[in-house]
């Protein structure tokens, strides 16, 4: 604890141990003035690094003192809490002065003193409930309300320790989102997600919520082309969305916009591969129409197998391939049974037709080569 706070700590301990309280307001006021003047004097002659250490030392010291008094007050009967209230009021004043005048030097990851965070979280929770009512104008309000309630309500519990940076983020998040919702056009649910993403709300649950939303949108579309179009639009709108807040919910995680963009790009890449595969499969399943009858086609293929053009000792494979890839004027889909009969049972008229075509092929081959 910094030496400027030693005297204040001794005075506070004296009052907590049952000291006289007639002059407590005057004594605490004098100590507040002395501590603030001392800080101001030292900061004038501090370099940047020393100033950080010096102010953070006071921040830690005040937080420790306030938490001790706050916990002691909870054990005190209501009629005997006046002295502790006076002490907490003075310490709160000192802490808020540090926030006001030396905010850039504070350690933003240290928990706020309990007495201050309890009051601030109580006010913030009222704002949060008002914010939730703004979602009524959007599609699927129940989903959005549940998502925000589940992610933010634990943060706003009065008994929770909350850091200065987290509180500042939540305060700006709620104020900014409420303002944006009041001027939002239409009731596009994705626009709501963009608003929250634009506030750097990189909570893992919000990321999962967005991914589930994208998955539901994809399932609602029945063609790969429509899914690709929707996901490309989502990505473009996300990329074009401006970040409305410099602060971030979780500094240890990447920005939510970057994470969601990566998710959409992965989905788009997958859909493109899927589309390519479906085109290949579609081509593989394409039926080539020929001007043979089924009986003539059976003869034509059996001749190829007999002279070794088609090399296989499993005629069934030949039957399956032909029936899966060829159609005729008389049969759009050739059954394996009918082709098998044509393959083994040859009529003279059908054979003559096939031989006529083979002769044409021979003449064409001789002319070309």
C-alpha positions as CSV (number, residue, x, y, z in Angstrom):
1,X,0.0,0.0,0.0
2,X,1.3,3.5,-0.9
3,X,2.6,5.6,2.0
4,X,-0.1,8.3,1.4
5,X,-2.7,5.7,2.4
6,X,-1.0,4.5,5.6
7,X,-2.3,7.3,7.8
8,X,-5.8,6.9,6.3
9,X,-5.7,3.1,7.0
10,X,-4.7,3.7,10.6
11,X,-7.6,6.2,11.1
12,X,-10.0,3.8,9.5
13,X,-8.8,0.9,11.7
14,X,-9.2,3.1,14.7
15,X,-12.8,3.8,13.8
16,X,-13.6,0.2,13.0
17,X,-12.2,-0.9,16.4
18,X,-14.7,1.4,18.2
19,X,-13.0,4.8,18.2
20,X,-14.9,8.1,18.7
21,X,-17.0,9.2,15.8
22,X,-17.9,12.8,16.6
23,X,-15.4,14.2,14.2
24,X,-15.3,11.3,11.6
25,X,-16.6,13.5,8.8
26,X,-14.1,16.2,9.4
27,X,-11.2,13.8,9.8
28,X,-12.1,11.8,6.7
29,X,-12.5,15.0,4.7
30,X,-9.0,16.2,5.8
31,X,-7.6,12.8,4.8
32,X,-9.2,12.9,1.4
33,X,-7.8,16.4,0.7
34,X,-4.3,15.3,1.9
35,X,-4.2,12.1,-0.2
36,X,-5.4,13.8,-3.4
37,X,-3.0,16.7,-2.9
38,X,-0.1,14.3,-2.4
39,X,-1.1,12.3,-5.5
40,X,-1.3,15.5,-7.5
41,X,2.1,16.6,-6.3
42,X,3.9,13.3,-7.0
43,X,2.3,13.0,-10.5
44,X,3.7,16.3,-11.6
45,X,7.2,14.9,-11.3
46,X,6.5,11.3,-12.4
47,X,7.6,9.8,-15.7
48,X,5.0,7.6,-17.5
49,X,6.2,4.3,-16.2
50,X,6.5,5.5,-12.6
51,X,3.0,7.1,-12.9
52,X,1.5,3.8,-13.8
53,X,3.0,2.0,-10.8
54,X,2.1,4.9,-8.5
55,X,-1.5,5.2,-9.5
56,X,-2.0,1.5,-9.6
57,X,-0.6,1.2,-6.1
58,X,-3.3,3.6,-4.9
59,X,-5.9,1.7,-6.8
60,X,-5.0,-1.6,-5.2
61,X,-4.7,0.0,-1.8
62,X,-8.1,1.7,-2.0
63,X,-9.7,-1.4,-3.3
64,X,-8.3,-3.5,-0.5
65,X,-9.4,-1.0,2.2
66,X,-12.9,-0.7,0.7
67,X,-13.4,-4.4,0.5
68,X,-12.4,-4.9,4.1
69,X,-14.8,-2.2,5.3
70,X,-17.6,-3.4,3.0
71,X,-17.3,-7.0,4.3
72,X,-17.1,-5.7,7.9
73,X,-20.3,-3.6,7.3
74,X,-22.2,-6.6,6.2
75,X,-21.6,-8.2,9.6
76,X,-22.7,-5.0,11.4
77,X,-26.3,-4.4,12.6
78,X,-28.1,-1.7,10.6
79,X,-28.2,0.7,13.6
80,X,-24.4,0.6,13.8
81,X,-23.5,1.0,10.2
82,X,-23.2,4.8,10.1
83,X,-19.4,4.9,10.7
84,X,-18.7,2.3,8.0
85,X,-21.0,4.2,5.6
86,X,-19.0,7.4,6.2
87,X,-15.7,5.5,5.6
88,X,-17.0,3.9,2.4
89,X,-18.3,7.2,1.1
90,X,-14.9,8.8,1.6
91,X,-13.0,5.9,0.0
92,X,-15.4,5.8,-2.9
93,X,-14.8,9.5,-3.5
94,X,-11.1,8.9,-3.6
95,X,-11.4,5.9,-6.0
96,X,-13.7,7.9,-8.3
97,X,-11.3,10.8,-8.3
98,X,-8.6,8.3,-9.5
99,X,-11.0,7.1,-12.2
100,X,-11.8,10.6,-13.3
101,X,-8.3,12.2,-13.3
102,X,-5.9,9.3,-13.9
103,X,-8.0,6.7,-15.8
104,X,-5.3,5.9,-18.3
105,X,-2.9,4.8,-15.5
106,X,-5.3,2.5,-13.8
107,X,-5.1,-1.3,-14.0
108,X,-8.4,-2.1,-15.9
109,X,-8.3,-5.8,-15.1
110,X,-8.4,-5.4,-11.3
111,X,-11.8,-5.9,-9.8
112,X,-13.7,-2.7,-8.8
113,X,-14.2,-2.3,-5.1
114,X,-17.2,-4.2,-4.0
115,X,-19.1,-1.2,-2.6
116,X,-18.8,0.6,-5.9
117,X,-19.4,-2.4,-8.2
118,X,-22.6,-3.3,-6.2
119,X,-24.1,0.1,-6.8
120,X,-23.0,0.3,-10.5
121,X,-24.2,-3.2,-11.4
122,X,-27.6,-2.4,-9.8
123,X,-28.0,0.6,-12.1
124,X,-26.6,-1.3,-15.1
125,X,-29.1,-4.1,-14.6
126,X,-32.0,-1.6,-14.8
127,X,-30.6,-0.4,-18.1
128,X,-30.2,-3.9,-19.3
129,X,-33.8,-4.8,-18.7
130,X,-34.8,-1.7,-20.6
131,X,-32.6,-2.8,-23.5
132,X,-34.2,-6.2,-23.6
133,X,-37.6,-4.6,-24.2
134,X,-36.2,-3.0,-27.4
135,X,-36.0,-6.5,-29.0
136,X,-39.7,-6.8,-29.3
137,X,-39.6,-5.1,-32.7
138,X,-37.3,-7.8,-34.2
139,X,-38.0,-11.2,-35.6
140,X,-37.4,-14.1,-33.3
141,X,-37.3,-11.9,-30.2
142,X,-37.4,-14.9,-27.8
143,X,-34.2,-16.2,-29.3
144,X,-32.3,-12.9,-29.0
145,X,-33.7,-12.2,-25.5
146,X,-32.7,-15.7,-24.3
147,X,-29.2,-15.3,-25.8
148,X,-28.5,-12.0,-24.2
149,X,-30.1,-12.9,-20.9
150,X,-28.0,-16.1,-20.6
151,X,-24.8,-14.3,-21.5
152,X,-25.1,-11.0,-19.7
153,X,-27.2,-11.7,-16.6
154,X,-24.4,-13.5,-14.8
155,X,-22.2,-10.5,-15.4
156,X,-24.7,-8.2,-13.7
157,X,-25.1,-10.1,-10.5
158,X,-24.4,-7.7,-7.6
159,X,-22.2,-10.2,-5.7
160,X,-19.9,-10.8,-8.7
161,X,-16.5,-9.3,-8.9
162,X,-16.1,-7.3,-12.0
163,X,-13.1,-5.6,-13.5
164,X,-13.0,-1.9,-14.5
165,X,-12.6,-2.8,-18.2
166,X,-15.5,-5.3,-18.1
167,X,-17.8,-2.8,-16.4
168,X,-16.8,0.0,-18.8
169,X,-17.4,-2.3,-21.8
170,X,-20.9,-3.5,-20.5
171,X,-21.9,0.1,-19.8
172,X,-21.0,1.3,-23.3
173,X,-22.4,-1.9,-24.9
174,X,-25.8,-1.4,-23.3
175,X,-26.0,2.3,-24.0
176,X,-24.8,2.0,-27.6
177,X,-27.0,-1.0,-28.5
178,X,-30.1,0.7,-27.0
179,X,-29.4,3.8,-29.0
180,X,-28.8,1.8,-32.2
181,X,-32.0,-0.3,-31.7
182,X,-34.0,2.9,-31.3
183,X,-33.0,4.0,-34.8
184,X,-32.9,0.6,-36.5
185,X,-34.9,0.3,-39.7
186,X,-37.0,-2.8,-40.2
187,X,-37.0,-6.0,-38.2
188,X,-34.2,-8.0,-39.9
189,X,-32.9,-10.5,-37.3
190,X,-29.5,-10.7,-39.0
191,X,-29.3,-6.9,-38.7
192,X,-29.7,-7.4,-34.9
193,X,-26.7,-9.8,-34.9
194,X,-24.7,-7.3,-36.9
195,X,-25.4,-4.6,-34.4
196,X,-24.2,-6.8,-31.5
197,X,-21.2,-8.0,-33.5
198,X,-20.4,-4.3,-34.3
199,X,-20.0,-3.8,-30.6
200,X,-17.2,-6.3,-30.3
201,X,-19.3,-8.7,-28.2
202,X,-17.0,-11.7,-28.7
203,X,-18.6,-13.9,-26.0
204,X,-18.3,-17.6,-27.0
205,X,-22.0,-18.1,-26.5
206,X,-22.8,-15.3,-28.9
207,X,-20.5,-16.8,-31.5
208,X,-22.2,-20.2,-31.1
209,X,-25.6,-18.4,-31.3
210,X,-24.6,-16.8,-34.6
211,X,-23.3,-20.0,-36.0
212,X,-26.6,-21.8,-35.1
213,X,-28.5,-19.0,-36.8
214,X,-26.4,-19.5,-40.0
215,X,-27.0,-23.2,-39.9
216,X,-30.7,-22.8,-39.5
217,X,-30.8,-20.4,-42.5
218,X,-28.9,-23.0,-44.6
219,X,-31.3,-25.8,-43.6
220,X,-34.2,-23.6,-44.7
221,X,-32.9,-23.3,-48.2
222,X,-33.2,-26.4,-50.4
223,X,-30.6,-25.8,-53.1
224,X,-26.8,-25.3,-52.9
225,X,-27.0,-22.2,-55.2
226,X,-29.5,-20.5,-52.8
227,X,-27.4,-21.5,-49.8
228,X,-24.3,-20.0,-51.5
229,X,-26.1,-16.8,-52.3
230,X,-27.4,-16.4,-48.8
231,X,-24.0,-17.1,-47.1
232,X,-22.2,-14.8,-49.6
233,X,-24.7,-12.0,-48.7
234,X,-24.2,-12.7,-45.0
235,X,-20.4,-12.4,-45.4
236,X,-20.7,-9.1,-47.5
237,X,-22.9,-7.5,-44.9
238,X,-20.6,-8.6,-42.1
239,X,-17.5,-7.2,-43.8
240,X,-19.2,-3.9,-44.6
241,X,-20.5,-3.5,-41.0
242,X,-18.5,-0.8,-39.2
243,X,-17.2,-1.4,-35.6
244,X,-19.1,0.9,-33.4
245,X,-17.0,0.4,-30.2
246,X,-13.2,0.3,-29.7
247,X,-13.6,-1.7,-26.4
248,X,-13.9,-5.5,-26.7
249,X,-15.7,-7.9,-24.4
250,X,-12.9,-10.4,-24.2
251,X,-9.5,-8.9,-25.0
252,X,-8.0,-12.4,-24.9
253,X,-10.1,-13.5,-27.9
254,X,-10.2,-12.2,-31.5
255,X,-12.9,-9.9,-32.7
256,X,-16.3,-11.5,-33.2
257,X,-16.4,-10.1,-36.8
258,X,-13.2,-12.0,-37.7
259,X,-14.4,-15.2,-36.1
260,X,-17.8,-15.1,-37.9
261,X,-16.2,-14.1,-41.2
262,X,-13.9,-17.2,-41.0
263,X,-17.0,-19.4,-40.2
264,X,-18.9,-18.0,-43.2
265,X,-15.8,-18.4,-45.5
266,X,-15.5,-22.0,-44.4
267,X,-19.1,-22.7,-45.1
268,X,-18.9,-21.0,-48.5
269,X,-15.9,-23.1,-49.4
270,X,-17.7,-26.3,-48.3
271,X,-20.8,-25.4,-50.3
272,X,-18.6,-24.7,-53.4
273,X,-17.0,-28.1,-53.0
274,X,-20.4,-29.7,-52.5
275,X,-21.6,-28.0,-55.6
276,X,-18.7,-29.2,-57.6
277,X,-19.2,-32.8,-56.4
278,X,-22.9,-32.6,-57.2
279,X,-22.1,-31.5,-60.7
280,X,-19.8,-34.4,-61.2
281,X,-22.3,-36.8,-59.8
282,X,-25.0,-35.3,-61.9
283,X,-22.8,-35.7,-65.0
284,X,-22.0,-39.3,-64.0
285,X,-25.7,-40.0,-63.8
286,X,-26.5,-38.4,-67.1
287,X,-28.3,-40.8,-69.5
288,X,-27.0,-40.8,-73.1
289,X,-29.8,-41.2,-75.6
290,X,-29.1,-43.5,-78.6
291,X,-31.2,-44.4,-81.6
292,X,-31.0,-48.1,-81.0
293,X,-33.8,-50.0,-79.5
294,X,-33.1,-51.9,-76.3
295,X,-32.8,-55.2,-78.2
296,X,-30.4,-53.6,-80.7
297,X,-28.4,-52.0,-77.9
298,X,-28.0,-55.4,-76.2
299,X,-26.6,-56.9,-79.4
300,X,-24.3,-53.9,-80.0
301,X,-22.8,-54.2,-76.4
302,X,-22.6,-58.0,-76.5
303,X,-20.6,-57.8,-79.8
304,X,-18.1,-55.4,-78.1
305,X,-17.7,-57.8,-75.2
306,X,-17.4,-60.8,-77.6
307,X,-14.5,-59.2,-79.6
308,X,-12.7,-57.9,-76.6
309,X,-13.4,-54.2,-76.8
310,X,-15.1,-54.5,-73.4
311,X,-12.9,-56.6,-71.2
312,X,-14.7,-58.1,-68.2
313,X,-15.6,-61.6,-67.1
314,X,-18.6,-60.2,-65.2
315,X,-21.5,-59.5,-67.6
316,X,-23.6,-58.2,-64.8
317,X,-21.3,-55.2,-64.5
318,X,-21.9,-54.5,-68.2
319,X,-25.7,-54.7,-67.7
320,X,-25.6,-52.3,-64.7
321,X,-23.4,-49.7,-66.4
322,X,-25.5,-49.6,-69.6
323,X,-28.8,-49.4,-67.8
324,X,-27.4,-46.6,-65.6
325,X,-26.0,-44.5,-68.4
326,X,-28.1,-45.1,-71.6
327,X,-31.6,-44.4,-72.7
328,X,-33.5,-45.0,-76.0
329,X,-36.5,-43.5,-77.7
330,X,-38.6,-46.3,-76.5
331,X,-37.2,-46.5,-72.9
332,X,-36.1,-43.4,-70.9
333,X,-34.9,-45.8,-68.2
334,X,-33.8,-49.3,-69.3
335,X,-34.5,-52.0,-66.8
336,X,-31.6,-54.4,-66.1
337,X,-33.9,-57.4,-66.9
338,X,-34.9,-56.1,-70.4
339,X,-31.3,-55.4,-71.3
340,X,-30.2,-58.8,-70.0
341,X,-32.8,-60.5,-72.3
342,X,-31.6,-58.3,-75.3
343,X,-28.0,-59.1,-74.4
344,X,-28.4,-62.9,-74.7
345,X,-31.4,-63.2,-77.1
346,X,-30.8,-61.8,-80.6
347,X,-33.4,-61.4,-83.3
348,X,-32.2,-61.3,-87.0
349,X,-33.9,-58.0,-87.7
350,X,-32.2,-56.3,-84.8
351,X,-28.8,-57.8,-85.7
352,X,-29.1,-56.5,-89.2
353,X,-29.8,-53.0,-87.9
354,X,-26.7,-53.2,-85.7
355,X,-24.5,-54.5,-88.6
356,X,-25.8,-51.6,-90.8
357,X,-24.5,-49.1,-88.2
358,X,-21.2,-51.0,-87.8
359,X,-20.8,-50.8,-91.6
360,X,-21.4,-47.0,-91.5
361,X,-18.7,-46.8,-88.8
362,X,-16.3,-48.8,-90.9
363,X,-16.8,-46.5,-93.9
364,X,-16.4,-43.4,-91.8
365,X,-13.2,-44.8,-90.3
366,X,-11.8,-45.6,-93.7
367,X,-12.6,-42.1,-95.1
368,X,-11.0,-40.3,-92.1
369,X,-7.9,-42.3,-91.6
